[in-house]
Amino acid sequence: MSKTGVIAIDLGGVLLRDGTVAAQSACEALGIPPDVYRQRWHDMRPFVDTGQLYGSSLWRSLALPYADPDAVETAVLDAFTELNYGVISLREYARCHRLILATNHVTDWIEIWKARFPWFSLFSGIFNSADVGVRKPDLAFFMQLRGRFSPSVMIDDHPANLTAAAQAGMQTVLATGMWYNAVLDALEHTERKQSA
């Protein structure tokens, strides 16, 4: 069966529970005060998302002088866990549609997830902020995504990202609650519009 329609889907908050948030208590147990962890992650995030801060530099910046960087890395990466509803939906969409991962993420972590989560093989392409140097919700992220993969639908858990995706010409679905059918409706809407 040939695949129709291209769906772009976010990773953290849609397919994976965001470990950077979930790991806060584990990092606190390692000795990093919660307010320090939150502030550091907030301050580092733009540089992480655009590929300017990664690897051991990332972990040292987050951990020192409170905790061992390797222990913090393990705590954060282990806190990324599957969101069952998102993964089940992804598998269903893969039967008939091309899937593109469109995420703000660390390039090194993508390789870890490919090894850890077999469903990563369902993506026909990956569009990652750290690789392109611009992050969601910047409109340039979505314009480049459209130019490279032509997705008709963007699934994300952040409304600001979906606003920019809509400005770039995509149908959007907020990944909260039971959103599976909303994606099918958005694809159908796009197909009707294109055939009119």
MODELLER restraints for C-alpha pairs under 7 A, 6 or more apart:
rsr = mdl.restraints
at = mdl.atoms
rsr.add(forms.Gaussian(group=physical.xy_distance, feature=features.Distance(at['CA:3:A'], at['CA:96:A']), mean=4.69, stdev=0.5))
rsr.add(forms.Gaussian(group=physical.xy_distance, feature=features.Distance(at['CA:3:A'], at['CA:97:A']), mean=4.74, stdev=0.5))
rsr.add(forms.Gaussian(group=physical.xy_distance, feature=features.Distance(at['CA:3:A'], at['CA:98:A']), mean=6.16, stdev=0.5))
rsr.add(forms.Gaussian(group=physical.xy_distance, feature=features.Distance(at['CA:4:A'], at['CA:96:A']), mean=6.15, stdev=0.5))
rsr.add(forms.Gaussian(group=physical.xy_distance, feature=features.Distance(at['CA:4:A'], at['CA:97:A']), mean=5.06, stdev=0.5))
rsr.add(forms.Gaussian(group=physical.xy_distance, feature=features.Distance(at['CA:4:A'], at['CA:98:A']), mean=6.87, stdev=0.5))
rsr.add(forms.Gaussian(group=physical.xy_distance, feature=features.Distance(at['CA:5:A'], at['CA:97:A']), mean=5.32, stdev=0.5))
rsr.add(forms.Gaussian(group=physical.xy_distance, feature=features.Distance(at['CA:5:A'], at['CA:98:A']), mean=6.37, stdev=0.5))
rsr.add(forms.Gaussian(group=physical.xy_distance, feature=features.Distance(at['CA:5:A'], at['CA:152:A']), mean=6.64, stdev=0.5))
rsr.add(forms.Gaussian(group=physical.xy_distance, feature=features.Distance(at['CA:5:A'], at['CA:187:A']), mean=6.85, stdev=0.5))
rsr.add(forms.Gaussian(group=physical.xy_distance, feature=features.Distance(at['CA:6:A'], at['CA:97:A']), mean=5.80, stdev=0.5))
rsr.add(forms.Gaussian(group=physical.xy_distance, feature=features.Distance(at['CA:6:A'], at['CA:98:A']), mean=4.75, stdev=0.5))
rsr.add(forms.Gaussian(group=physical.xy_distance, feature=features.Distance(at['CA:6:A'], at['CA:99:A']), mean=5.88, stdev=0.5))
rsr.add(forms.Gaussian(group=physical.xy_distance, feature=features.Distance(at['CA:6:A'], at['CA:150:A']), mean=6.85, stdev=0.5))
rsr.add(forms.Gaussian(group=physical.xy_distance, feature=features.Distance(at['CA:6:A'], at['CA:151:A']), mean=4.48, stdev=0.5))
rsr.add(forms.Gaussian(group=physical.xy_distance, feature=features.Distance(at['CA:6:A'], at['CA:152:A']), mean=5.76, stdev=0.5))
rsr.add(forms.Gaussian(group=physical.xy_distance, feature=features.Distance(at['CA:6:A'], at['CA:153:A']), mean=6.88, stdev=0.5))
rsr.add(forms.Gaussian(group=physical.xy_distance, feature=features.Distance(at['CA:7:A'], at['CA:97:A']), mean=6.88, stdev=0.5))
rsr.add(forms.Gaussian(group=physical.xy_distance, feature=features.Distance(at['CA:7:A'], at['CA:98:A']), mean=6.24, stdev=0.5))
rsr.add(forms.Gaussian(group=physical.xy_distance, feature=features.Distance(at['CA:7:A'], at['CA:99:A']), mean=5.03, stdev=0.5))
rsr.add(forms.Gaussian(group=physical.xy_distance, feature=features.Distance(at['CA:7:A'], at['CA:100:A']), mean=6.13, stdev=0.5))
rsr.add(forms.Gaussian(group=physical.xy_distance, feature=features.Distance(at['CA:7:A'], at['CA:151:A']), mean=5.37, stdev=0.5))
rsr.add(forms.Gaussian(group=physical.xy_distance, feature=features.Distance(at['CA:7:A'], at['CA:152:A']), mean=6.26, stdev=0.5))
rsr.add(forms.Gaussian(group=physical.xy_distance, feature=features.Distance(at['CA:7:A'], at['CA:153:A']), mean=5.04, stdev=0.5))
rsr.add(forms.Gaussian(group=physical.xy_distance, feature=features.Distance(at['CA:7:A'], at['CA:154:A']), mean=6.15, stdev=0.5))
rsr.add(forms.Gaussian(group=physical.xy_distance, feature=features.Distance(at['CA:8:A'], at['CA:99:A']), mean=5.95, stdev=0.5))
rsr.add(forms.Gaussian(group=physical.xy_distance, feature=features.Distance(at['CA:8:A'], at['CA:100:A']), mean=4.60, stdev=0.5))
rsr.add(forms.Gaussian(group=physical.xy_distance, feature=features.Distance(at['CA:8:A'], at['CA:101:A']), mean=5.72, stdev=0.5))
rsr.add(forms.Gaussian(group=physical.xy_distance, feature=features.Distance(at['CA:8:A'], at['CA:102:A']), mean=5.77, stdev=0.5))
rsr.add(forms.Gaussian(group=physical.xy_distance, feature=features.Distance(at['CA:8:A'], at['CA:151:A']), mean=5.84, stdev=0.5))
rsr.add(forms.Gaussian(group=physical.xy_distance, feature=features.Distance(at['CA:8:A'], at['CA:153:A']), mean=6.07, stdev=0.5))
rsr.add(forms.Gaussian(group=physical.xy_distance, feature=features.Distance(at['CA:8:A'], at['CA:154:A']), mean=4.74, stdev=0.5))
rsr.add(forms.Gaussian(group=physical.xy_distance, feature=features.Distance(at['CA:8:A'], at['CA:155:A']), mean=6.26, stdev=0.5))
rsr.add(forms.Gaussian(group=physical.xy_distance, feature=features.Distance(at['CA:9:A'], at['CA:100:A']), mean=6.25, stdev=0.5))
rsr.add(forms.Gaussian(group=physical.xy_distance, feature=features.Distance(at['CA:9:A'], at['CA:101:A']), mean=5.15, stdev=0.5))
rsr.add(forms.Gaussian(group=physical.xy_distance, feature=features.Distance(at['CA:9:A'], at['CA:102:A']), mean=5.54, stdev=0.5))
rsr.add(forms.Gaussian(group=physical.xy_distance, feature=features.Distance(at['CA:9:A'], at['CA:154:A']), mean=5.78, stdev=0.5))
rsr.add(forms.Gaussian(group=physical.xy_distance, feature=features.Distance(at['CA:9:A'], at['CA:155:A']), mean=4.73, stdev=0.5))
rsr.add(forms.Gaussian(group=physical.xy_distance, feature=features.Distance(at['CA:9:A'], at['CA:156:A']), mean=6.33, stdev=0.5))
rsr.add(forms.Gaussian(group=physical.xy_distance, feature=features.Distance(at['CA:10:A'], at['CA:101:A']), mean=5.98, stdev=0.5))
rsr.add(forms.Gaussian(group=physical.xy_distance, feature=features.Distance(at['CA:10:A'], at['CA:102:A']), mean=5.14, stdev=0.5))
rsr.add(forms.Gaussian(group=physical.xy_distance, feature=features.Distance(at['CA:10:A'], at['CA:103:A']), mean=5.06, stdev=0.5))
rsr.add(forms.Gaussian(group=physical.xy_distance, feature=features.Distance(at['CA:10:A'], at['CA:155:A']), mean=6.14, stdev=0.5))
rsr.add(forms.Gaussian(group=physical.xy_distance, feature=features.Distance(at['CA:10:A'], at['CA:156:A']), mean=5.19, stdev=0.5))
rsr.add(forms.Gaussian(group=physical.xy_distance, feature=features.Distance(at['CA:11:A'], at['CA:101:A']), mean=6.94, stdev=0.5))
rsr.add(forms.Gaussian(group=physical.xy_distance, feature=features.Distance(at['CA:11:A'], at['CA:103:A']), mean=5.88, stdev=0.5))
rsr.add(forms.Gaussian(group=physical.xy_distance, feature=features.Distance(at['CA:12:A'], at['CA:18:A']), mean=4.95, stdev=0.5))
rsr.add(forms.Gaussian(group=physical.xy_distance, feature=features.Distance(at['CA:13:A'], at['CA:157:A']), mean=5.95, stdev=0.5))
rsr.add(forms.Gaussian(group=physical.xy_distance, feature=features.Distance(at['CA:14:A'], at['CA:83:A']), mean=6.78, stdev=0.5))
rsr.add(forms.Gaussian(group=physical.xy_distance, feature=features.Distance(at['CA:14:A'], at['CA:86:A']), mean=5.58, stdev=0.5))
rsr.add(forms.Gaussian(group=physical.xy_distance, feature=features.Distance(at['CA:14:A'], at['CA:156:A']), mean=6.56, stdev=0.5))
rsr.add(forms.Gaussian(group=physical.xy_distance, feature=features.Distance(at['CA:14:A'], at['CA:157:A']), mean=6.29, stdev=0.5))
rsr.add(forms.Gaussian(group=physical.xy_distance, feature=features.Distance(at['CA:14:A'], at['CA:175:A']), mean=6.20, stdev=0.5))
rsr.add(forms.Gaussian(group=physical.xy_distance, feature=features.Distance(at['CA:15:A'], at['CA:82:A']), mean=5.95, stdev=0.5))
rsr.add(forms.Gaussian(group=physical.xy_distance, feature=features.Distance(at['CA:15:A'], at['CA:83:A']), mean=5.14, stdev=0.5))
rsr.add(forms.Gaussian(group=physical.xy_distance, feature=features.Distance(at['CA:15:A'], at['CA:86:A']), mean=4.80, stdev=0.5))
rsr.add(forms.Gaussian(group=physical.xy_distance, feature=features.Distance(at['CA:15:A'], at['CA:87:A']), mean=5.61, stdev=0.5))
rsr.add(forms.Gaussian(group=physical.xy_distance, feature=features.Distance(at['CA:16:A'], at['CA:80:A']), mean=5.94, stdev=0.5))
rsr.add(forms.Gaussian(group=physical.xy_distance, feature=features.Distance(at['CA:16:A'], at['CA:81:A']), mean=5.32, stdev=0.5))
rsr.add(forms.Gaussian(group=physical.xy_distance, feature=features.Distance(at['CA:16:A'], at['CA:82:A']), mean=4.51, stdev=0.5))
rsr.add(forms.Gaussian(group=physical.xy_distance, feature=features.Distance(at['CA:16:A'], at['CA:83:A']), mean=5.15, stdev=0.5))
rsr.add(forms.Gaussian(group=physical.xy_distance, feature=features.Distance(at['CA:17:A'], at['CA:80:A']), mean=5.29, stdev=0.5))
rsr.add(forms.Gaussian(group=physical.xy_distance, feature=features.Distance(at['CA:17:A'], at['CA:81:A']), mean=5.23, stdev=0.5))
rsr.add(forms.Gaussian(group=physical.xy_distance, feature=features.Distance(at['CA:17:A'], at['CA:82:A']), mean=6.14, stdev=0.5))
rsr.add(forms.Gaussian(group=physical.xy_distance, feature=features.Distance(at['CA:17:A'], at['CA:83:A']), mean=6.02, stdev=0.5))
rsr.add(forms.Gaussian(group=physical.xy_distance, feature=features.Distance(at['CA:18:A'], at['CA:80:A']), mean=5.49, stdev=0.5))
rsr.add(forms.Gaussian(group=physical.xy_distance, feature=features.Distance(at['CA:19:A'], at['CA:76:A']), mean=5.30, stdev=0.5))
rsr.add(forms.Gaussian(group=physical.xy_distance, feature=features.Distance(at['CA:19:A'], at['CA:77:A']), mean=6.17, stdev=0.5))
rsr.add(forms.Gaussian(group=physical.xy_distance, feature=features.Distance(at['CA:19:A'], at['CA:79:A']), mean=4.30, stdev=0.5))
rsr.add(forms.Gaussian(group=physical.xy_distance, feature=features.Distance(at['CA:19:A'], at['CA:80:A']), mean=4.12, stdev=0.5))
rsr.add(forms.Gaussian(group=physical.xy_distance, feature=features.Distance(at['CA:20:A'], at['CA:76:A']), mean=5.64, stdev=0.5))
rsr.add(forms.Gaussian(group=physical.xy_distance, feature=features.Distance(at['CA:22:A'], at['CA:79:A']), mean=5.78, stdev=0.5))
rsr.add(forms.Gaussian(group=physical.xy_distance, feature=features.Distance(at['CA:23:A'], at['CA:75:A']), mean=5.96, stdev=0.5))
rsr.add(forms.Gaussian(group=physical.xy_distance, feature=features.Distance(at['CA:23:A'], at['CA:76:A']), mean=4.97, stdev=0.5))
rsr.add(forms.Gaussian(group=physical.xy_distance, feature=features.Distance(at['CA:23:A'], at['CA:79:A']), mean=5.53, stdev=0.5))
rsr.add(forms.Gaussian(group=physical.xy_distance, feature=features.Distance(at['CA:24:A'], at['CA:34:A']), mean=6.60, stdev=0.5))
rsr.add(forms.Gaussian(group=physical.xy_distance, feature=features.Distance(at['CA:24:A'], at['CA:37:A']), mean=6.96, stdev=0.5))
rsr.add(forms.Gaussian(group=physical.xy_distance, feature=features.Distance(at['CA:26:A'], at['CA:75:A']), mean=6.12, stdev=0.5))
rsr.add(forms.Gaussian(group=physical.xy_distance, feature=features.Distance(at['CA:27:A'], at['CA:72:A']), mean=6.17, stdev=0.5))
rsr.add(forms.Gaussian(group=physical.xy_distance, feature=features.Distance(at['CA:27:A'], at['CA:75:A']), mean=6.76, stdev=0.5))
rsr.add(forms.Gaussian(group=physical.xy_distance, feature=features.Distance(at['CA:28:A'], at['CA:34:A']), mean=5.90, stdev=0.5))
rsr.add(forms.Gaussian(group=physical.xy_distance, feature=features.Distance(at['CA:30:A'], at['CA:67:A']), mean=5.83, stdev=0.5))
rsr.add(forms.Gaussian(group=physical.xy_distance, feature=features.Distance(at['CA:31:A'], at['CA:66:A']), mean=5.50, stdev=0.5))
rsr.add(forms.Gaussian(group=physical.xy_distance, feature=features.Distance(at['CA:31:A'], at['CA:67:A']), mean=5.77, stdev=0.5))
rsr.add(forms.Gaussian(group=physical.xy_distance, feature=features.Distance(at['CA:32:A'], at['CA:63:A']), mean=6.90, stdev=0.5))
rsr.add(forms.Gaussian(group=physical.xy_distance, feature=features.Distance(at['CA:32:A'], at['CA:66:A']), mean=5.28, stdev=0.5))
rsr.add(forms.Gaussian(group=physical.xy_distance, feature=features.Distance(at['CA:32:A'], at['CA:67:A']), mean=6.39, stdev=0.5))
rsr.add(forms.Gaussian(group=physical.xy_distance, feature=features.Distance(at['CA:37:A'], at['CA:62:A']), mean=6.82, stdev=0.5))
rsr.add(forms.Gaussian(group=physical.xy_distance, feature=features.Distance(at['CA:40:A'], at['CA:62:A']), mean=6.21, stdev=0.5))
rsr.add(forms.Gaussian(group=physical.xy_distance, feature=features.Distance(at['CA:41:A'], at['CA:62:A']), mean=6.96, stdev=0.5))
rsr.add(forms.Gaussian(group=physical.xy_distance, feature=features.Distance(at['CA:47:A'], at['CA:53:A']), mean=5.37, stdev=0.5))
rsr.add(forms.Gaussian(group=physical.xy_distance, feature=features.Distance(at['CA:48:A'], at['CA:54:A']), mean=6.17, stdev=0.5))
rsr.add(forms.Gaussian(group=physical.xy_distance, feature=features.Distance(at['CA:48:A'], at['CA:106:A']), mean=6.39, stdev=0.5))
rsr.add(forms.Gaussian(group=physical.xy_distance, feature=features.Distance(at['CA:49:A'], at['CA:104:A']), mean=5.26, stdev=0.5))
rsr.add(forms.Gaussian(group=physical.xy_distance, feature=features.Distance(at['CA:49:A'], at['CA:105:A']), mean=5.43, stdev=0.5))
rsr.add(forms.Gaussian(group=physical.xy_distance, feature=features.Distance(at['CA:49:A'], at['CA:106:A']), mean=6.31, stdev=0.5))
rsr.add(forms.Gaussian(group=physical.xy_distance, feature=features.Distance(at['CA:49:A'], at['CA:129:A']), mean=5.71, stdev=0.5))
rsr.add(forms.Gaussian(group=physical.xy_distance, feature=features.Distance(at['CA:49:A'], at['CA:130:A']), mean=5.13, stdev=0.5))
rsr.add(forms.Gaussian(group=physical.xy_distance, feature=features.Distance(at['CA:49:A'], at['CA:135:A']), mean=6.21, stdev=0.5))
rsr.add(forms.Gaussian(group=physical.xy_distance, feature=features.Distance(at['CA:50:A'], at['CA:129:A']), mean=5.46, stdev=0.5))
rsr.add(forms.Gaussian(group=physical.xy_distance, feature=features.Distance(at['CA:50:A'], at['CA:130:A']), mean=4.07, stdev=0.5))
rsr.add(forms.Gaussian(group=physical.xy_distance, feature=features.Distance(at['CA:50:A'], at['CA:133:A']), mean=4.48, stdev=0.5))
rsr.add(forms.Gaussian(group=physical.xy_distance, feature=features.Distance(at['CA:50:A'], at['CA:134:A']), mean=5.64, stdev=0.5))
rsr.add(forms.Gaussian(group=physical.xy_distance, feature=features.Distance(at['CA:50:A'], at['CA:135:A']), mean=6.26, stdev=0.5))
rsr.add(forms.Gaussian(group=physical.xy_distance, feature=features.Distance(at['CA:51:A'], at['CA:106:A']), mean=6.74, stdev=0.5))
rsr.add(forms.Gaussian(group=physical.xy_distance, feature=features.Distance(at['CA:51:A'], at['CA:130:A']), mean=3.93, stdev=0.5))
rsr.add(forms.Gaussian(group=physical.xy_distance, feature=features.Distance(at['CA:51:A'], at['CA:131:A']), mean=6.47, stdev=0.5))
rsr.add(forms.Gaussian(group=physical.xy_distance, feature=features.Distance(at['CA:51:A'], at['CA:133:A']), mean=6.43, stdev=0.5))
rsr.add(forms.Gaussian(group=physical.xy_distance, feature=features.Distance(at['CA:54:A'], at['CA:106:A']), mean=6.86, stdev=0.5))
rsr.add(forms.Gaussian(group=physical.xy_distance, feature=features.Distance(at['CA:59:A'], at['CA:69:A']), mean=5.00, stdev=0.5))
rsr.add(forms.Gaussian(group=physical.xy_distance, feature=features.Distance(at['CA:59:A'], at['CA:72:A']), mean=6.82, stdev=0.5))
rsr.add(forms.Gaussian(group=physical.xy_distance, feature=features.Distance(at['CA:59:A'], at['CA:73:A']), mean=6.13, stdev=0.5))
rsr.add(forms.Gaussian(group=physical.xy_distance, feature=features.Distance(at['CA:60:A'], at['CA:69:A']), mean=5.26, stdev=0.5))
rsr.add(forms.Gaussian(group=physical.xy_distance, feature=features.Distance(at['CA:63:A'], at['CA:69:A']), mean=5.21, stdev=0.5))
rsr.add(forms.Gaussian(group=physical.xy_distance, feature=features.Distance(at['CA:63:A'], at['CA:72:A']), mean=6.42, stdev=0.5))
rsr.add(forms.Gaussian(group=physical.xy_distance, feature=features.Distance(at['CA:89:A'], at['CA:180:A']), mean=6.16, stdev=0.5))
rsr.add(forms.Gaussian(group=physical.xy_distance, feature=features.Distance(at['CA:94:A'], at['CA:122:A']), mean=6.37, stdev=0.5))
rsr.add(forms.Gaussian(group=physical.xy_distance, feature=features.Distance(at['CA:98:A'], at['CA:124:A']), mean=6.35, stdev=0.5))
rsr.add(forms.Gaussian(group=physical.xy_distance, feature=features.Distance(at['CA:99:A'], at['CA:122:A']), mean=6.89, stdev=0.5))
rsr.add(forms.Gaussian(group=physical.xy_distance, feature=features.Distance(at['CA:99:A'], at['CA:123:A']), mean=4.93, stdev=0.5))
rsr.add(forms.Gaussian(group=physical.xy_distance, feature=features.Distance(at['CA:99:A'], at['CA:124:A']), mean=5.78, stdev=0.5))
rsr.add(forms.Gaussian(group=physical.xy_distance, feature=features.Distance(at['CA:100:A'], at['CA:123:A']), mean=5.42, stdev=0.5))
rsr.add(forms.Gaussian(group=physical.xy_distance, feature=features.Distance(at['CA:100:A'], at['CA:124:A']), mean=5.96, stdev=0.5))
rsr.add(forms.Gaussian(group=physical.xy_distance, feature=features.Distance(at['CA:100:A'], at['CA:125:A']), mean=4.87, stdev=0.5))
rsr.add(forms.Gaussian(group=physical.xy_distance, feature=features.Distance(at['CA:100:A'], at['CA:126:A']), mean=5.59, stdev=0.5))
rsr.add(forms.Gaussian(group=physical.xy_distance, feature=features.Distance(at['CA:101:A'], at['CA:123:A']), mean=6.46, stdev=0.5))
rsr.add(forms.Gaussian(group=physical.xy_distance, feature=features.Distance(at['CA:101:A'], at['CA:125:A']), mean=6.42, stdev=0.5))
rsr.add(forms.Gaussian(group=physical.xy_distance, feature=features.Distance(at['CA:101:A'], at['CA:126:A']), mean=4.69, stdev=0.5))
rsr.add(forms.Gaussian(group=physical.xy_distance, feature=features.Distance(at['CA:101:A'], at['CA:127:A']), mean=5.89, stdev=0.5))
rsr.add(forms.Gaussian(group=physical.xy_distance, feature=features.Distance(at['CA:102:A'], at['CA:126:A']), mean=6.27, stdev=0.5))
rsr.add(forms.Gaussian(group=physical.xy_distance, feature=features.Distance(at['CA:102:A'], at['CA:127:A']), mean=4.80, stdev=0.5))
rsr.add(forms.Gaussian(group=physical.xy_distance, feature=features.Distance(at['CA:102:A'], at['CA:128:A']), mean=5.92, stdev=0.5))
rsr.add(forms.Gaussian(group=physical.xy_distance, feature=features.Distance(at['CA:103:A'], at['CA:127:A']), mean=6.54, stdev=0.5))
rsr.add(forms.Gaussian(group=physical.xy_distance, feature=features.Distance(at['CA:103:A'], at['CA:128:A']), mean=5.11, stdev=0.5))
rsr.add(forms.Gaussian(group=physical.xy_distance, feature=features.Distance(at['CA:103:A'], at['CA:129:A']), mean=6.26, stdev=0.5))
rsr.add(forms.Gaussian(group=physical.xy_distance, feature=features.Distance(at['CA:104:A'], at['CA:128:A']), mean=5.81, stdev=0.5))
rsr.add(forms.Gaussian(group=physical.xy_distance, feature=features.Distance(at['CA:104:A'], at['CA:129:A']), mean=4.78, stdev=0.5))
rsr.add(forms.Gaussian(group=physical.xy_distance, feature=features.Distance(at['CA:104:A'], at['CA:130:A']), mean=6.83, stdev=0.5))
rsr.add(forms.Gaussian(group=physical.xy_distance, feature=features.Distance(at['CA:104:A'], at['CA:135:A']), mean=5.88, stdev=0.5))
rsr.add(forms.Gaussian(group=physical.xy_distance, feature=features.Distance(at['CA:104:A'], at['CA:136:A']), mean=6.53, stdev=0.5))
rsr.add(forms.Gaussian(group=physical.xy_distance, feature=features.Distance(at['CA:105:A'], at['CA:128:A']), mean=6.16, stdev=0.5))
rsr.add(forms.Gaussian(group=physical.xy_distance, feature=features.Distance(at['CA:105:A'], at['CA:129:A']), mean=6.24, stdev=0.5))
rsr.add(forms.Gaussian(group=physical.xy_distance, feature=features.Distance(at['CA:105:A'], at['CA:130:A']), mean=6.19, stdev=0.5))
rsr.add(forms.Gaussian(group=physical.xy_distance, feature=features.Distance(at['CA:106:A'], at['CA:130:A']), mean=5.97, stdev=0.5))
rsr.add(forms.Gaussian(group=physical.xy_distance, feature=features.Distance(at['CA:107:A'], at['CA:130:A']), mean=6.14, stdev=0.5))
rsr.add(forms.Gaussian(group=physical.xy_distance, feature=features.Distance(at['CA:107:A'], at['CA:131:A']), mean=6.88, stdev=0.5))
rsr.add(forms.Gaussian(group=physical.xy_distance, feature=features.Distance(at['CA:114:A'], at['CA:120:A']), mean=5.39, stdev=0.5))
rsr.add(forms.Gaussian(group=physical.xy_distance, feature=features.Distance(at['CA:127:A'], at['CA:145:A']), mean=6.76, stdev=0.5))
rsr.add(forms.Gaussian(group=physical.xy_distance, feature=features.Distance(at['CA:129:A'], at['CA:135:A']), mean=4.85, stdev=0.5))
rsr.add(forms.Gaussian(group=physical.xy_distance, feature=features.Distance(at['CA:134:A'], at['CA:141:A']), mean=5.71, stdev=0.5))
rsr.add(forms.Gaussian(group=physical.xy_distance, feature=features.Distance(at['CA:135:A'], at['CA:141:A']), mean=5.86, stdev=0.5))
rsr.add(forms.Gaussian(group=physical.xy_distance, feature=features.Distance(at['CA:136:A'], at['CA:161:A']), mean=5.81, stdev=0.5))
rsr.add(forms.Gaussian(group=physical.xy_distance, feature=features.Distance(at['CA:137:A'], at['CA:160:A']), mean=5.99, stdev=0.5))
rsr.add(forms.Gaussian(group=physical.xy_distance, feature=features.Distance(at['CA:137:A'], at['CA:161:A']), mean=4.42, stdev=0.5))
rsr.add(forms.Gaussian(group=physical.xy_distance, feature=features.Distance(at['CA:137:A'], at['CA:164:A']), mean=5.98, stdev=0.5))
rsr.add(forms.Gaussian(group=physical.xy_distance, feature=features.Distance(at['CA:138:A'], at['CA:164:A']), mean=6.78, stdev=0.5))
rsr.add(forms.Gaussian(group=physical.xy_distance, feature=features.Distance(at['CA:139:A'], at['CA:164:A']), mean=5.20, stdev=0.5))
rsr.add(forms.Gaussian(group=physical.xy_distance, feature=features.Distance(at['CA:139:A'], at['CA:168:A']), mean=6.88, stdev=0.5))
rsr.add(forms.Gaussian(group=physical.xy_distance, feature=features.Distance(at['CA:142:A'], at['CA:164:A']), mean=6.93, stdev=0.5))
rsr.add(forms.Gaussian(group=physical.xy_distance, feature=features.Distance(at['CA:142:A'], at['CA:165:A']), mean=5.62, stdev=0.5))
rsr.add(forms.Gaussian(group=physical.xy_distance, feature=features.Distance(at['CA:142:A'], at['CA:168:A']), mean=5.98, stdev=0.5))
rsr.add(forms.Gaussian(group=physical.xy_distance, feature=features.Distance(at['CA:143:A'], at['CA:168:A']), mean=5.64, stdev=0.5))
rsr.add(forms.Gaussian(group=physical.xy_distance, feature=features.Distance(at['CA:152:A'], at['CA:170:A']), mean=5.10, stdev=0.5))
rsr.add(forms.Gaussian(group=physical.xy_distance, feature=features.Distance(at['CA:152:A'], at['CA:171:A']), mean=6.00, stdev=0.5))
rsr.add(forms.Gaussian(group=physical.xy_distance, feature=features.Distance(at['CA:152:A'], at['CA:187:A']), mean=6.87, stdev=0.5))
rsr.add(forms.Gaussian(group=physical.xy_distance, feature=features.Distance(at['CA:152:A'], at['CA:190:A']), mean=6.74, stdev=0.5))
rsr.add(forms.Gaussian(group=physical.xy_distance, feature=features.Distance(at['CA:153:A'], at['CA:170:A']), mean=5.35, stdev=0.5))
rsr.add(forms.Gaussian(group=physical.xy_distance, feature=features.Distance(at['CA:153:A'], at['CA:171:A']), mean=4.62, stdev=0.5))
rsr.add(forms.Gaussian(group=physical.xy_distance, feature=features.Distance(at['CA:153:A'], at['CA:172:A']), mean=5.49, stdev=0.5))
rsr.add(forms.Gaussian(group=physical.xy_distance, feature=features.Distance(at['CA:153:A'], at['CA:186:A']), mean=6.67, stdev=0.5))
rsr.add(forms.Gaussian(group=physical.xy_distance, feature=features.Distance(at['CA:153:A'], at['CA:187:A']), mean=6.65, stdev=0.5))
rsr.add(forms.Gaussian(group=physical.xy_distance, feature=features.Distance(at['CA:154:A'], at['CA:165:A']), mean=6.79, stdev=0.5))
rsr.add(forms.Gaussian(group=physical.xy_distance, feature=features.Distance(at['CA:154:A'], at['CA:170:A']), mean=6.47, stdev=0.5))
rsr.add(forms.Gaussian(group=physical.xy_distance, feature=features.Distance(at['CA:154:A'], at['CA:171:A']), mean=6.33, stdev=0.5))
rsr.add(forms.Gaussian(group=physical.xy_distance, feature=features.Distance(at['CA:154:A'], at['CA:172:A']), mean=4.88, stdev=0.5))
rsr.add(forms.Gaussian(group=physical.xy_distance, feature=features.Distance(at['CA:154:A'], at['CA:173:A']), mean=6.28, stdev=0.5))
rsr.add(forms.Gaussian(group=physical.xy_distance, feature=features.Distance(at['CA:155:A'], at['CA:172:A']), mean=6.01, stdev=0.5))
rsr.add(forms.Gaussian(group=physical.xy_distance, feature=features.Distance(at['CA:155:A'], at['CA:173:A']), mean=4.87, stdev=0.5))
rsr.add(forms.Gaussian(group=physical.xy_distance, feature=features.Distance(at['CA:155:A'], at['CA:174:A']), mean=6.04, stdev=0.5))
rsr.add(forms.Gaussian(group=physical.xy_distance, feature=features.Distance(at['CA:155:A'], at['CA:175:A']), mean=6.19, stdev=0.5))
rsr.add(forms.Gaussian(group=physical.xy_distance, feature=features.Distance(at['CA:156:A'], at['CA:162:A']), mean=6.62, stdev=0.5))
rsr.add(forms.Gaussian(group=physical.xy_distance, feature=features.Distance(at['CA:156:A'], at['CA:173:A']), mean=6.61, stdev=0.5))
rsr.add(forms.Gaussian(group=physical.xy_distance, feature=features.Distance(at['CA:156:A'], at['CA:174:A']), mean=5.47, stdev=0.5))
rsr.add(forms.Gaussian(group=physical.xy_distance, feature=features.Distance(at['CA:156:A'], at['CA:175:A']), mean=5.50, stdev=0.5))
rsr.add(forms.Gaussian(group=physical.xy_distance, feature=features.Distance(at['CA:157:A'], at['CA:174:A']), mean=5.40, stdev=0.5))
rsr.add(forms.Gaussian(group=physical.xy_distance, feature=features.Distance(at['CA:157:A'], at['CA:175:A']), mean=4.78, stdev=0.5))
rsr.add(forms.Gaussian(group=physical.xy_distance, feature=features.Distance(at['CA:157:A'], at['CA:176:A']), mean=6.59, stdev=0.5))
rsr.add(forms.Gaussian(group=physical.xy_distance, feature=features.Distance(at['CA:159:A'], at['CA:174:A']), mean=6.79, stdev=0.5))
rsr.add(forms.Gaussian(group=physical.xy_distance, feature=features.Distance(at['CA:162:A'], at['CA:172:A']), mean=5.83, stdev=0.5))
rsr.add(forms.Gaussian(group=physical.xy_distance, feature=features.Distance(at['CA:165:A'], at['CA:172:A']), mean=6.95, stdev=0.5))
rsr.add(forms.Gaussian(group=physical.xy_distance, feature=features.Distance(at['CA:166:A'], at['CA:172:A']), mean=6.39, stdev=0.5))
rsr.add(forms.Gaussian(group=physical.xy_distance, feature=features.Distance(at['CA:171:A'], at['CA:186:A']), mean=5.95, stdev=0.5))
rsr.add(forms.Gaussian(group=physical.xy_distance, feature=features.Distance(at['CA:173:A'], at['CA:182:A']), mean=6.52, stdev=0.5))
rsr.add(forms.Gaussian(group=physical.xy_distance, feature=features.Distance(at['CA:173:A'], at['CA:183:A']), mean=6.25, stdev=0.5))
